Amino acid sequence: MLELRHLGKAYGDHVVLDDINLAIDDGQIVSILGPSGGGKTTLLNVLLGITEATSGQIVWDGRDFTHLPMEKRGFNIVFQDYALFPNLNARDNIYALFGGAASAVAPTMA
């Protein structure tokens, strides 16, 4: 289970995330929706450890990950645009990201 407990993030006086509380059970699929500038990317960056939370906790299976370095969290993200090959499906984009075979980045014919 992933739990966000009173999670907050501020840049100076600008509060981006304010007292976020959320529990996501194993196997549950969650979508983050909101307007541009609403804090979606900031929330993901805090979860991944790219940026530090200002307050609160991130708990994964009972273990506090709030201050754990990014490389030790075991979380990952695939951005929706710009860094992706538009001619590849999700799986092949992931293979390409991790240095997959050259054929993985070749256009696919359906």
N, C-alpha and C positions, 0 to 999 in steps of 0.2 A: 504494500500500500504506500502511495505517495501522499504525504500530508504537508500542506502549507499552513503554518500556524502564525497568525498575526504578521504576515510577511509585509514588509514595506521597503520602498526604495525612493530616495530623494536625491536630487542633484542640487545641492545648496538649499535654497528655499523652495524649489520646485518639486513638489511631491508627485511622483509618477504612480507608485503603488502604495495604497493606504489600507493597512489592516486586512490583507487578503487571507481568507481561511477557506481551505479546500481539502477534501479527502477523495482520492481516486483509488478505487479497489483494483487489484491485479486483474488484468484482462479487460478492464473498462476502457472504452474509447472516448476521448474527450477532444473537443474542438474549442479553440479560443477565438472568439469573434469580437469585433469592436471597430470603432472608427479609427482612421489614421491618427496617430498621436495618442491613442488611448492606453498605451502601456503593454501591448501584446508582446512586442519584441523584447522590451525590458524584462517582462516576466520570464520569457524563455532564456534570456541571457543570465538572469539571476539563478534560474534552475540549473543551467549548465555550468555555472561558476565562472562565466566570462566577466561578470561584474558582481560585486559584493552586495548583499542585502543590507539595507540600513537598519532594519529591525526584523524581528521574528525568526522563525525556524523553518528549515526544509528537512523533513524527516522521511526517509526511505526505509521501509521494513523495520521500523523502530530505531533506526540509527540516524543520528543528527548529521546531516550533510552540509549544514549551513556554511561552515568554514573549511570544508574539505576542498583541496585543490581540484580544479577542473579535470585534470588528467586522471584523478583517482575516483571520480564519480561514476564512470561507466555509462554516462548519458551521451547522446549524440543528437545531431540535428541535420536535416537536409533542407536547405533553403529552397523556396518555391520558384525562384527565377534567377536570372543573370548567370549563375555559376553552373547551370544545367545545360545539357545538350538537348535541344528541342526535338531532335530526331530519335531520341532514346526513351525507353520506358523507365520507370522508377528503378527497377532492379539494375538495368544496364548503366544508369547514371551512377549508382552506388559503386558498381564494379569499376567504372572509369575513375571515380574519385579516389579509389584505393589502388590504382595502378593495374587494373584488369588487363586482360589480353587486348591487343590492338583491335581484334575483331569486335570487341565489346563497344568500341566507339564508332564503328562503321555504321552507316545508315542501314536500318532494317526494312525489309520489304514485307508487307503484310498481304 
